[in-house]
Amino acid sequence: MWGQIVALHGRYPKALAWLQEGWWNDEELLETLCAIAVWRVEVDDAGVDSREELAFHLQLRELSQVLRQVGGGVTKAWKPSALPDEWRDG
């Protein structure tokens, strides 16, 4: 899942530019990002209805607005990197 979210950030850097370091500690945001990442893979793999693509981008835009409103500034912006310790099996 981490790799899918990193890929999503790489594909849509402007939409996810306001994603802050430690986002994985916010359960709602974590679940939303996981769902959007899975949705993107499903659209890429089996998308046959252009309305799915439009719906995906509308949801991504809405998430981008939420991230922007929460703020945090560029100094706290998440830069995709290796899996954080919290995600490792321990």
Biopython code that builds the backbone (N, CA, C, O; Angstrom):
import numpy as np
from Bio.PDB.StructureBuilder import StructureBuilder

atoms = [
    (1, "MET", "N", (0.828, -1.190, 0.000)),
    (1, "MET", "CA", (0.000, 0.000, 0.000)),
    (1, "MET", "C", (0.874, 1.255, 0.000)),
    (1, "MET", "O", (0.569, 2.236, -0.678)),
    (2, "TRP", "N", (1.974, 1.208, 0.778)),
    (2, "TRP", "CA", (2.863, 2.374, 0.814)),
    (2, "TRP", "C", (3.334, 2.727, -0.593)),
    (2, "TRP", "O", (3.325, 3.894, -0.986)),
    (3, "GLY", "N", (3.741, 1.716, -1.341)),
    (3, "GLY", "CA", (4.220, 1.934, -2.709)),
    (3, "GLY", "C", (3.157, 2.540, -3.602)),
    (3, "GLY", "O", (3.463, 3.379, -4.449)),
    (4, "GLN", "N", (1.909, 2.127, -3.425)),
    (4, "GLN", "CA", (0.822, 2.691, -4.226)),
    (4, "GLN", "C", (0.598, 4.160, -3.889)),
    (4, "GLN", "O", (0.309, 4.965, -4.774)),
    (5, "ILE", "N", (0.728, 4.506, -2.623)),
    (5, "ILE", "CA", (0.545, 5.908, -2.223)),
    (5, "ILE", "C", (1.715, 6.754, -2.721)),
    (5, "ILE", "O", (1.513, 7.887, -3.159)),
    (6, "VAL", "N", (2.926, 6.222, -2.659)),
    (6, "VAL", "CA", (4.084, 6.926, -3.212)),
    (6, "VAL", "C", (3.877, 7.152, -4.712)),
    (6, "VAL", "O", (4.146, 8.239, -5.224)),
    (7, "ALA", "N", (3.398, 6.118, -5.413)),
    (7, "ALA", "CA", (3.138, 6.238, -6.849)),
    (7, "ALA", "C", (2.052, 7.272, -7.135)),
    (7, "ALA", "O", (2.162, 8.045, -8.086)),
    (8, "LEU", "N", (1.006, 7.285, -6.312)),
    (8, "LEU", "CA", (-0.069, 8.263, -6.476)),
    (8, "LEU", "C", (0.481, 9.677, -6.308)),
    (8, "LEU", "O", (0.147, 10.571, -7.085)),
    (9, "HIS", "N", (1.316, 9.877, -5.305)),
    (9, "HIS", "CA", (1.925, 11.192, -5.072)),
    (9, "HIS", "C", (2.799, 11.590, -6.259)),
    (9, "HIS", "O", (2.806, 12.751, -6.668)),
    (10, "GLY", "N", (3.530, 10.633, -6.806)),
    (10, "GLY", "CA", (4.371, 10.913, -7.965)),
    (10, "GLY", "C", (3.569, 11.256, -9.204)),
    (10, "GLY", "O", (3.992, 12.072, -10.022)),
    (11, "ARG", "N", (2.410, 10.630, -9.339)),
    (11, "ARG", "CA", (1.553, 10.862, -10.507)),
    (11, "ARG", "C", (0.779, 12.170, -10.398)),
    (11, "ARG", "O", (0.531, 12.838, -11.402)),
    (12, "TYR", "N", (0.399, 12.530, -9.172)),
    (12, "TYR", "CA", (-0.406, 13.743, -8.949)),
    (12, "TYR", "C", (0.252, 14.644, -7.901)),
    (12, "TYR", "O", (-0.335, 14.898, -6.849)),
    (13, "PRO", "N", (1.459, 15.126, -8.177)),
    (13, "PRO", "CA", (2.173, 15.912, -7.164)),
    (13, "PRO", "C", (1.486, 17.228, -6.807)),
    (13, "PRO", "O", (1.568, 17.667, -5.660)),
    (14, "LYS", "N", (0.823, 17.855, -7.749)),
    (14, "LYS", "CA", (0.140, 19.119, -7.429)),
    (14, "LYS", "C", (-1.058, 18.871, -6.523)),
    (14, "LYS", "O", (-1.274, 19.611, -5.563)),
    (15, "ALA", "N", (-1.832, 17.844, -6.819)),
    (15, "ALA", "CA", (-3.021, 17.550, -6.016)),
    (15, "ALA", "C", (-2.645, 17.157, -4.593)),
    (15, "ALA", "O", (-3.391, 17.433, -3.653)),
    (16, "LEU", "N", (-1.492, 16.514, -4.432)),
    (16, "LEU", "CA", (-1.084, 16.037, -3.110)),
    (16, "LEU", "C", (0.043, 16.871, -2.506)),
    (16, "LEU", "O", (0.701, 16.438, -1.559)),
    (17, "ALA", "N", (0.261, 18.043, -3.041)),
    (17, "ALA", "CA", (1.354, 18.899, -2.571)),
    (17, "ALA", "C", (1.201, 19.307, -1.106)),
    (17, "ALA", "O", (2.200, 19.586, -0.442)),
    (18, "TRP", "N", (-0.013, 19.346, -0.595)),
    (18, "TRP", "CA", (-0.245, 19.785, 0.787)),
    (18, "TRP", "C", (-0.267, 18.628, 1.779)),
    (18, "TRP", "O", (-0.549, 18.830, 2.960)),
    (19, "LEU", "N", (0.024, 17.433, 1.317)),
    (19, "LEU", "CA", (0.094, 16.277, 2.209)),
    (19, "LEU", "C", (1.267, 16.475, 3.168)),
    (19, "LEU", "O", (2.397, 16.710, 2.740)),
    (20, "GLN", "N", (0.989, 16.377, 4.452)),
    (20, "GLN", "CA", (1.992, 16.695, 5.463)),
    (20, "GLN", "C", (2.687, 15.450, 6.000)),
    (20, "GLN", "O", (2.122, 14.356, 6.000)),
    (21, "GLU", "N", (3.911, 15.635, 6.453)),
    (21, "GLU", "CA", (4.675, 14.567, 7.089)),
    (21, "GLU", "C", (3.848, 13.969, 8.232)),
    (21, "GLU", "O", (3.208, 14.701, 8.986)),
    (22, "GLY", "N", (3.862, 12.667, 8.354)),
    (22, "GLY", "CA", (3.112, 11.989, 9.409)),
    (22, "GLY", "C", (1.644, 11.764, 9.090)),
    (22, "GLY", "O", (0.870, 11.413, 9.980)),
    (23, "TRP", "N", (1.239, 11.960, 7.821)),
    (23, "TRP", "CA", (-0.169, 11.799, 7.438)),
    (23, "TRP", "C", (-0.702, 10.425, 7.835)),
    (23, "TRP", "O", (-1.901, 10.275, 8.069)),
    (24, "TRP", "N", (0.164, 9.429, 7.913)),
    (24, "TRP", "CA", (-0.258, 8.069, 8.223)),
    (24, "TRP", "C", (-0.749, 7.916, 9.658)),
    (24, "TRP", "O", (-1.317, 6.883, 10.013)),
    (25, "ASN", "N", (-0.534, 8.936, 10.485)),
    (25, "ASN", "CA", (-1.037, 8.904, 11.860)),
    (25, "ASN", "C", (-2.467, 9.421, 11.977)),
    (25, "ASN", "O", (-3.071, 9.330, 13.045)),
    (26, "ASP", "N", (-3.006, 9.953, 10.906)),
    (26, "ASP", "CA", (-4.389, 10.434, 10.862)),
    (26, "ASP", "C", (-5.224, 9.347, 10.185)),
    (26, "ASP", "O", (-5.171, 9.185, 8.966)),
    (27, "GLU", "N", (-5.990, 8.607, 10.979)),
    (27, "GLU", "CA", (-6.725, 7.437, 10.488)),
    (27, "GLU", "C", (-7.630, 7.767, 9.295)),
    (27, "GLU", "O", (-7.669, 7.016, 8.320)),
    (28, "GLU", "N", (-8.345, 8.871, 9.370)),
    (28, "GLU", "CA", (-9.248, 9.249, 8.283)),
    (28, "GLU", "C", (-8.473, 9.530, 6.995)),
    (28, "GLU", "O", (-8.861, 9.076, 5.919)),
    (29, "LEU", "N", (-7.400, 10.265, 7.108)),
    (29, "LEU", "CA", (-6.586, 10.582, 5.941)),
    (29, "LEU", "C", (-5.911, 9.323, 5.393)),
    (29, "LEU", "O", (-5.851, 9.120, 4.181)),
    (30, "LEU", "N", (-5.415, 8.499, 6.280)),
    (30, "LEU", "CA", (-4.788, 7.240, 5.872)),
    (30, "LEU", "C", (-5.764, 6.386, 5.068)),
    (30, "LEU", "O", (-5.424, 5.904, 3.988)),
    (31, "GLU", "N", (-6.962, 6.200, 5.584)),
    (31, "GLU", "CA", (-7.957, 5.378, 4.894)),
    (31, "GLU", "C", (-8.366, 5.992, 3.561)),
    (31, "GLU", "O", (-8.576, 5.277, 2.581)),
    (32, "THR", "N", (-8.477, 7.312, 3.525)),
    (32, "THR", "CA", (-8.838, 7.990, 2.280)),
    (32, "THR", "C", (-7.754, 7.809, 1.225)),
    (32, "THR", "O", (-8.052, 7.483, 0.075)),
    (33, "LEU", "N", (-6.509, 8.017, 1.608)),
    (33, "LEU", "CA", (-5.405, 7.849, 0.657)),
    (33, "LEU", "C", (-5.296, 6.408, 0.168)),
    (33, "LEU", "O", (-5.055, 6.175, -1.016)),
    (34, "CYS", "N", (-5.470, 5.449, 1.060)),
    (34, "CYS", "CA", (-5.439, 4.039, 0.651)),
    (34, "CYS", "C", (-6.550, 3.748, -0.340)),
    (34, "CYS", "O", (-6.325, 3.079, -1.349)),
    (35, "ALA", "N", (-7.747, 4.244, -0.062)),
    (35, "ALA", "CA", (-8.877, 4.007, -0.955)),
    (35, "ALA", "C", (-8.652, 4.645, -2.328)),
    (35, "ALA", "O", (-8.948, 4.034, -3.354)),
    (36, "ILE", "N", (-8.136, 5.854, -2.345)),
    (36, "ILE", "CA", (-7.880, 6.535, -3.614)),
    (36, "ILE", "C", (-6.771, 5.823, -4.392)),
    (36, "ILE", "O", (-6.849, 5.702, -5.614)),
    (37, "ALA", "N", (-5.753, 5.357, -3.692)),
    (37, "ALA", "CA", (-4.663, 4.634, -4.362)),
    (37, "ALA", "C", (-5.173, 3.342, -4.994)),
    (37, "ALA", "O", (-4.822, 3.021, -6.129)),
    (38, "VAL", "N", (-5.995, 2.608, -4.263)),
    (38, "VAL", "CA", (-6.577, 1.369, -4.807)),
    (38, "VAL", "C", (-7.497, 1.689, -5.972)),
    (38, "VAL", "O", (-7.483, 0.993, -6.987)),
    (39, "TRP", "N", (-8.293, 2.734, -5.832)),
    (39, "TRP", "CA", (-9.207, 3.147, -6.901)),
    (39, "TRP", "C", (-8.422, 3.463, -8.167)),
    (39, "TRP", "O", (-8.827, 3.066, -9.259)),
    (40, "ARG", "N", (-7.293, 4.179, -8.030)),
    (40, "ARG", "CA", (-6.485, 4.531, -9.203)),
    (40, "ARG", "C", (-5.988, 3.271, -9.915)),
    (40, "ARG", "O", (-6.017, 3.198, -11.144)),
    (41, "VAL", "N", (-5.539, 2.293, -9.153)),
    (41, "VAL", "CA", (-5.071, 1.039, -9.741)),
    (41, "VAL", "C", (-6.212, 0.342, -10.469)),
    (41, "VAL", "O", (-6.027, -0.168, -11.574)),
    (42, "GLU", "N", (-7.392, 0.319, -9.853)),
    (42, "GLU", "CA", (-8.544, -0.327, -10.480)),
    (42, "GLU", "C", (-8.947, 0.378, -11.776)),
    (42, "GLU", "O", (-9.264, -0.284, -12.765)),
    (43, "VAL", "N", (-8.939, 1.695, -11.779)),
    (43, "VAL", "CA", (-9.267, 2.438, -13.000)),
    (43, "VAL", "C", (-8.235, 2.140, -14.084)),
    (43, "VAL", "O", (-8.588, 1.933, -15.245)),
    (44, "ASP", "N", (-6.961, 2.120, -13.702)),
    (44, "ASP", "CA", (-5.901, 1.832, -14.671)),
    (44, "ASP", "C", (-6.002, 0.414, -15.221)),
    (44, "ASP", "O", (-5.786, 0.189, -16.412)),
    (45, "ASP", "N", (-6.330, -0.539, -14.355)),
    (45, "ASP", "CA", (-6.346, -1.939, -14.765)),
    (45, "ASP", "C", (-7.605, -2.345, -15.515)),
    (45, "ASP", "O", (-7.548, -3.157, -16.439)),
    (46, "ALA", "N", (-8.743, -1.782, -15.120)),
    (46, "ALA", "CA", (-9.995, -2.274, -15.691)),
    (46, "ALA", "C", (-10.975, -1.173, -16.077)),
    (46, "ALA", "O", (-12.123, -1.457, -16.419)),
    (47, "GLY", "N", (-10.542, 0.059, -16.024)),
    (47, "GLY", "CA", (-11.453, 1.165, -16.314)),
    (47, "GLY", "C", (-11.948, 1.140, -17.749)),
    (47, "GLY", "O", (-11.163, 1.233, -18.692)),
    (48, "VAL", "N", (-13.239, 1.015, -17.898)),
    (48, "VAL", "CA", (-13.833, 1.020, -19.229)),
    (48, "VAL", "C", (-14.854, 2.140, -19.382)),
    (48, "VAL", "O", (-15.291, 2.451, -20.490)),
    (49, "ASP", "N", (-15.220, 2.730, -18.275)),
    (49, "ASP", "CA", (-16.225, 3.784, -18.275)),
    (49, "ASP", "C", (-15.535, 5.106, -17.949)),
    (49, "ASP", "O", (-14.979, 5.265, -16.862)),
    (50, "SER", "N", (-15.569, 6.036, -18.871)),
    (50, "SER", "CA", (-14.886, 7.318, -18.662)),
    (50, "SER", "C", (-15.442, 8.078, -17.462)),
    (50, "SER", "O", (-14.773, 8.961, -16.926)),
    (51, "ARG", "N", (-16.651, 7.745, -17.040)),
    (51, "ARG", "CA", (-17.220, 8.402, -15.856)),
    (51, "ARG", "C", (-16.444, 8.025, -14.597)),
    (51, "ARG", "O", (-16.387, 8.808, -13.649)),
    (52, "GLU", "N", (-15.847, 6.834, -14.579)),
    (52, "GLU", "CA", (-15.012, 6.438, -13.445)),
    (52, "GLU", "C", (-13.782, 7.345, -13.349)),
    (52, "GLU", "O", (-13.388, 7.764, -12.261)),
    (53, "GLU", "N", (-13.194, 7.634, -14.489)),
    (53, "GLU", "CA", (-12.025, 8.529, -14.516)),
    (53, "GLU", "C", (-12.414, 9.913, -14.012)),
    (53, "GLU", "O", (-11.691, 10.513, -13.218)),
    (54, "LEU", "N", (-13.540, 10.412, -14.466)),
    (54, "LEU", "CA", (-14.004, 11.727, -14.018)),
    (54, "LEU", "C", (-14.301, 11.727, -12.523)),
    (54, "LEU", "O", (-13.929, 12.665, -11.818)),
    (55, "ALA", "N", (-14.961, 10.692, -12.040)),
    (55, "ALA", "CA", (-15.278, 10.591, -10.610)),
    (55, "ALA", "C", (-14.005, 10.540, -9.777)),
    (55, "ALA", "O", (-13.919, 11.178, -8.728)),
    (56, "PHE", "N", (-13.018, 9.782, -10.245)),
    (56, "PHE", "CA", (-11.746, 9.712, -9.533)),
    (56, "PHE", "C", (-11.117, 11.095, -9.398)),
    (56, "PHE", "O", (-10.690, 11.484, -8.311)),
    (57, "HIS", "N", (-11.062, 11.829, -10.494)),
    (57, "HIS", "CA", (-10.415, 13.141, -10.460)),
    (57, "HIS", "C", (-11.188, 14.143, -9.620)),
    (57, "HIS", "O", (-10.584, 15.015, -8.995)),
    (58, "LEU", "N", (-12.499, 14.038, -9.592)),
    (58, "LEU", "CA", (-13.271, 14.909, -8.710)),
    (58, "LEU", "C", (-12.965, 14.613, -7.248)),
    (58, "LEU", "O", (-12.828, 15.532, -6.441)),
    (59, "GLN", "N", (-12.858, 13.340, -6.909)),
    (59, "GLN", "CA", (-12.538, 12.972, -5.529)),
    (59, "GLN", "C", (-11.120, 13.395, -5.157)),
    (59, "GLN", "O", (-10.876, 13.850, -4.039)),
    (60, "LEU", "N", (-10.194, 13.246, -6.090)),
    (60, "LEU", "CA", (-8.819, 13.680, -5.848)),
    (60, "LEU", "C", (-8.770, 15.193, -5.630)),
    (60, "LEU", "O", (-8.046, 15.672, -4.758)),
    (61, "ARG", "N", (-9.529, 15.934, -6.413)),
    (61, "ARG", "CA", (-9.577, 17.395, -6.252)),
    (61, "ARG", "C", (-10.157, 17.766, -4.887)),
    (61, "ARG", "O", (-9.682, 18.698, -4.237)),
    (62, "GLU", "N", (-11.184, 17.034, -4.457)),
    (62, "GLU", "CA", (-11.772, 17.307, -3.147)),
    (62, "GLU", "C", (-10.756, 17.036, -2.036)),
    (62, "GLU", "O", (-10.648, 17.826, -1.098)),
    (63, "LEU", "N", (-10.016, 15.939, -2.128)),
    (63, "LEU", "CA", (-8.982, 15.639, -1.146)),
    (63, "LEU", "C", (-7.917, 16.735, -1.147)),
    (63, "LEU", "O", (-7.456, 17.148, -0.083)),
    (64, "SER", "N", (-7.531, 17.201, -2.305)),
    (64, "SER", "CA", (-6.544, 18.265, -2.415)),
    (64, "SER", "C", (-7.017, 19.522, -1.681)),
    (64, "SER", "O", (-6.229, 20.174, -0.995)),
    (65, "GLN", "N", (-8.286, 19.859, -1.820)),
    (65, "GLN", "CA", (-8.849, 21.026, -1.130)),
    (65, "GLN", "C", (-8.810, 20.839, 0.384)),
    (65, "GLN", "O", (-8.482, 21.772, 1.118)),
    (66, "VAL", "N", (-9.141, 19.643, 0.850)),
    (66, "VAL", "CA", (-9.097, 19.357, 2.281)),
    (66, "VAL", "C", (-7.672, 19.508, 2.800)),
    (66, "VAL", "O", (-7.451, 20.124, 3.843)),
    (67, "LEU", "N", (-6.712, 18.952, 2.079)),
    (67, "LEU", "CA", (-5.311, 19.064, 2.494)),
    (67, "LEU", "C", (-4.863, 20.515, 2.539)),
    (67, "LEU", "O", (-4.144, 20.916, 3.454)),
    (68, "ARG", "N", (-5.276, 21.293, 1.574)),
    (68, "ARG", "CA", (-4.909, 22.708, 1.516)),
    (68, "ARG", "C", (-5.503, 23.467, 2.701)),
    (68, "ARG", "O", (-4.845, 24.330, 3.282)),
    (69, "GLN", "N", (-6.750, 23.144, 3.060)),
    (69, "GLN", "CA", (-7.402, 23.823, 4.178)),
    (69, "GLN", "C", (-6.741, 23.485, 5.505)),
    (69, "GLN", "O", (-6.623, 24.342, 6.381)),
    (70, "VAL", "N", (-6.311, 22.237, 5.653)),
    (70, "VAL", "CA", (-5.631, 21.829, 6.885)),
    (70, "VAL", "C", (-4.293, 22.546, 6.988)),
    (70, "VAL", "O", (-3.856, 22.919, 8.076)),
    (71, "GLY", "N", (-3.650, 22.734, 5.838)),
    (71, "GLY", "CA", (-2.399, 23.494, 5.786)),
    (71, "GLY", "C", (-1.239, 22.780, 6.427)),
    (71, "GLY", "O", (-1.208, 21.553, 6.514)),
    (72, "GLY", "N", (-0.295, 23.562, 6.868)),
    (72, "GLY", "CA", (0.909, 23.019, 7.472)),
    (72, "GLY", "C", (2.166, 23.601, 6.861)),
    (72, "GLY", "O", (3.237, 23.549, 7.466)),
    (73, "GLY", "N", (2.044, 24.153, 5.670)),
    (73, "GLY", "CA", (3.188, 24.794, 5.032)),
    (73, "GLY", "C", (4.133, 23.822, 4.366)),
    (73, "GLY", "O", (4.097, 22.615, 4.609)),
    (74, "VAL", "N", (4.979, 24.376, 3.519)),
    (74, "VAL", "CA", (5.900, 23.552, 2.741)),
    (74, "VAL", "C", (6.984, 22.923, 3.598)),
    (74, "VAL", "O", (7.537, 21.891, 3.220)),
    (75, "THR", "N", (7.302, 23.516, 4.741)),
    (75, "THR", "CA", (8.362, 22.941, 5.565)),
    (75, "THR", "C", (7.948, 21.612, 6.177)),
    (75, "THR", "O", (8.804, 20.812, 6.554)),
    (76, "LYS", "N", (6.655, 21.368, 6.281)),
    (76, "LYS", "CA", (6.160, 20.113, 6.831)),
    (76, "LYS", "C", (5.627, 19.182, 5.746)),
    (76, "LYS", "O", (5.099, 18.113, 6.051)),
    (77, "ALA", "N", (5.760, 19.574, 4.506)),
    (77, "ALA", "CA", (5.236, 18.771, 3.401)),
    (77, "ALA", "C", (5.933, 17.416, 3.344)),
    (77, "ALA", "O", (7.141, 17.314, 3.555)),
    (78, "TRP", "N", (5.156, 16.384, 3.057)),
    (78, "TRP", "CA", (5.676, 15.024, 2.970)),
    (78, "TRP", "C", (6.469, 14.852, 1.691)),
    (78, "TRP", "O", (6.022, 15.238, 0.611)),
    (79, "LYS", "N", (7.624, 14.282, 1.820)),
    (79, "LYS", "CA", (8.440, 13.922, 0.669)),
    (79, "LYS", "C", (8.513, 12.403, 0.663)),
    (79, "LYS", "O", (9.092, 11.808, 1.572)),
    (80, "PRO", "N", (7.934, 11.768, -0.351)),
    (80, "PRO", "CA", (7.913, 10.301, -0.380)),
    (80, "PRO", "C", (9.294, 9.706, -0.156)),
    (80, "PRO", "O", (10.288, 10.151, -0.729)),
    (81, "SER", "N", (9.325, 8.704, 0.679)),
    (81, "SER", "CA", (10.579, 8.049, 1.014)),
    (81, "SER", "C", (10.289, 6.613, 1.423)),
    (81, "SER", "O", (9.231, 6.066, 1.114)),
    (82, "ALA", "N", (11.227, 6.023, 2.108)),
    (82, "ALA", "CA", (11.081, 4.641, 2.551)),
    (82, "ALA", "C", (9.924, 4.497, 3.540)),
    (82, "ALA", "O", (9.473, 5.466, 4.150)),
    (83, "LEU", "N", (9.480, 3.301, 3.669)),
    (83, "LEU", "CA", (8.402, 2.951, 4.588)),
    (83, "LEU", "C", (8.752, 3.411, 5.998)),
    (83, "LEU", "O", (9.838, 3.107, 6.492)),
    (84, "PRO", "N", (7.840, 4.148, 6.663)),
    (84, "PRO", "CA", (8.138, 4.597, 8.027)),
    (84, "PRO", "C", (8.116, 3.423, 9.009)),
    (84, "PRO", "O", (7.494, 2.393, 8.746)),
    (85, "ASP", "N", (8.791, 3.587, 10.124)),
    (85, "ASP", "CA", (8.856, 2.531, 11.133)),
    (85, "ASP", "C", (7.465, 2.088, 11.593)),
    (85, "ASP", "O", (7.255, 0.909, 11.878)),
    (86, "GLU", "N", (6.520, 3.020, 11.666)),
    (86, "GLU", "CA", (5.169, 2.687, 12.118)),
    (86, "GLU", "C", (4.480, 1.666, 11.207)),
    (86, "GLU", "O", (3.554, 0.980, 11.638)),
    (87, "TRP", "N", (4.925, 1.564, 9.952)),
    (87, "TRP", "CA", (4.307, 0.662, 8.994)),
    (87, "TRP", "C", (4.997, -0.700, 8.951)),
    (87, "TRP", "O", (4.495, -1.636, 8.329)),
    (88, "ARG", "N", (6.111, -0.803, 9.591)),
    (88, "ARG", "CA", (6.855, -2.069, 9.560)),
    (88, "ARG", "C", (6.272, -3.048, 10.569)),
    (88, "ARG", "O", (5.849, -2.661, 11.658)),
    (89, "ASP", "N", (6.257, -4.310, 10.191)),
    (89, "ASP", "CA", (5.828, -5.350, 11.139)),
    (89, "ASP", "C", (6.869, -5.442, 12.234)),
    (89, "ASP", "O", (8.070, -5.469, 11.964)),
    (90, "GLY", "N", (6.407, -5.490, 13.454)),
    (90, "GLY", "CA", (7.372, -5.399, 14.484)),
    (90, "GLY", "C", (7.478, -6.500, 15.415)),
    (90, "GLY", "O", (8.304, -6.461, 16.326)),
]
sb = StructureBuilder()
sb.init_structure("model")
sb.init_model(0)
sb.init_chain("A")
sb.init_seg("    ")
for serial, (resi, resn, name, xyz) in enumerate(atoms, 1):
    if name == "N":
        sb.init_residue(resn, " ", resi, " ")
    sb.init_atom(name, np.array(xyz, "f"), 0.0, 1.0, " ", f" {name:<3s}", serial, name[0])
structure = sb.get_structure()
